[in-house]
Every structure is written in structure tokens, then in C-alpha cells.
Amino acid sequence: MPDTETKPDTAPAAHDAAVAPEASETPTVPATVTAVTPSPAPAAEPASVGPETQVAPAAAAAATEKPLPVPEEAPLAQLWKKAQAIGHPEIWGVTLSDPETHVPSQIVLQKYLNANDGDLVKAEDQLVKTLEWRAKLQPLDLVKKVFNKTKFDGLGFVTTHTADGATSVEPEGKEIFTWNIYGGVKSIEETFGNVEEFIEWRVALMELALQELSIATATKPITATEDPYKIFQVHDYKSVSFLRSPPQVKSASAETIKVFAQNYPELLKEKFFVNVPAIMGFVYSFMKLFVAAKTIKKFHPMSNGGNLALEFGDSKVKGLGEQLPAEYGGKGGDLKAQGKEPLLA
């Protein structure tokens, strides 16, 4: 089943700008001077020239002065405020905090903004829906859940690849893959008959990949164009015999696409459909209903899975293609040997 991602307070008035002078600054006439008789004040002048007469014009001006506009909050700050209102604190293993000071939160919120091409209203709507969905499904708990081995054994793996086998590297130095081996399905009814259970298993696989991506430990922000926190996905349809749209497959496929498009935005780097028979058209028809056009461009159907290793010559991990299993053109161990699966029993 393919899955993917999508699509102030008013400022104070300036009435304090003019302040009466301090008493020590107010001019006074010495009491000992009596020889000079001051000229009568002109009729138009006020009888007193005390400080209160100096304040009045400024106060009048301030009364008619418009308040200064308050600068609008930055988009990420507004997304953070919206997230706080929902009450669920976590996305992708990151406990959300103020993005001004918390880089992992900045990355998560920026991805929602990027997924919606900077449209704050759409980003807020998607963020709220994700938080509500995660509050209900509790994806982190699904990583600990034990799934039925008969239904899901050998169907999904996560692999992590680094240069020279390094075990601890920055995100710019590693590649994460999720693998869906649909040719390994033994029973359509058992694997896809319970759509809710299938979605939980597929979400558990994605959350395993996110643990490897480790956004929660990030120290470098992302931008709209620079983002190393993304995952390769491979769907293998070798020997698949259920592509004539059985209802169970169609239901599971449609629901998976919707769930991932809504709740895992901007996490897909590239998606490869390997060993794809021509009859697979119904899968793409579902994708076009729910997936953003810019994401569809990341999809690469391949009739021969043995050529997959050739696709990663420009990877940030040198020699990545050689690390893939032999059946995909590499020299690495098989997926069972080098990959992780959701818990099975």
C-alpha cells in the first residue's frame, strides 16, 4: 500500500511622551528681588506658566494620536500557539516547545509550513488534525505493540545507512529507508481485511523510521529549501498477484494514503515503486486524489528492482547503492539481516 505526505495586544498610547519638568528644573523668581516690577502679562497669555500648562498641549496631541501597530507574530510562533491549544504535546517523538529556543520543535512546525507552501491557515489546519489524530491513535505506543506474525512477517523494514558504517552521525551523513515488501503477502484477507490493524502496523513502521531519523535530538534548524530530515521509501511489488483491485486492498490503500498525507508531511525524500506491473494503475489513481502534485514528482516506478542501487549515485552517503540488498543491485545483506521490523509474534 503506498503511503505518502501532502498536500496581539494594542501598543500603549504615547501620552507619556511629554512629561512635566522636575521641580528642580522649574524656573523660580528670587524672593529678594523687589525693585523690578514685571510688565502685565498680555491678555492672550495664561495667568500662570506652571508645569500643568506645559503638559496640556502634549496630552491633547496624544489623545488624538493613533496607537502604533503591533508587529504580527512569526508563523512558527503562531503554529506553536495553535499547538498549545490542542493539548497533545508530541509529534514524531518530539515533545513540542517554543520553536524560538527548541530546534526539534522548529523543525516539526517548519515542515507543516513547508508542506503548505507557506500558507499559515492551511498549515494550522493540518497541524491541528495531526495533533488530534496522534492523541487518539498514540503512535509511539504502536512501536511497542506486538503484531500478528502470520499477517505481517517480512512485509516491512527500516534500514539506516551511513558512510563507512558510522554509528553516530549528523542527519546530513545518513540515509533512512522504509521498505514495504507487498510481494510477501500470504493472505489478502488476513493482511488487509482489518484496515484499522493494517494502518496501525504501517504507522508503527513509519515511527520506527522516525526514531532513526531522530528529529528529537536535532541541533540545526531547517528552511523551506534545506531539510535533511527526510526518508526514502521503497515499495516492492515483485510476485504480487492482487493488483486487480480487490476491495480489501483498495480500502487499505486509500486509507493509508490519506493517513500519511495528513500526518507525515515533508518527510518523504524519494519514493520508488519497484518490480511494478502495468496493471498497477489503480494505486496511482488513489494517490492523485490525496497527494500534492509536488510530492507526486518524487515517485519513481521501476519495472526492474535490480536497478534500484543505481539511483543513489549522488547520495550524501558515499556508496549508498552498494549497501542495499543484492536483489536491489547492491552488495549488502538482505532486509531481514540489516533491517528493523515492527514487533511480531
Secondary structure, DSSP 8 states (H G I E B T S, - for coil): -------------STTSS----GGGS----TT--S-------TTS-S--SHHHHHHHHHHHHHHS---------HHHHHHHHHHHH---EETTEE---TTT-HHHHHHHHHHHHHTTT-HHHHHHHHHHHHHHHHHH-HHHHTT--B-HHHHTTSEEEEEEEGGG-SS--GGGEEEEEEEEGGG-S-HHHHHSSHHHHHHHHHHHHHHHHHHHTGGG--S---SS-----EEEEEE-TT----S--HHHHHHHHHHHHHHHHHSTT-EEEEEEES--GGGHHHHHHHHHHS-HHHHTTEEEES-GGGGGGGGTT-SSTTHHHHSBGGGT-SB--HHHH-B---B-
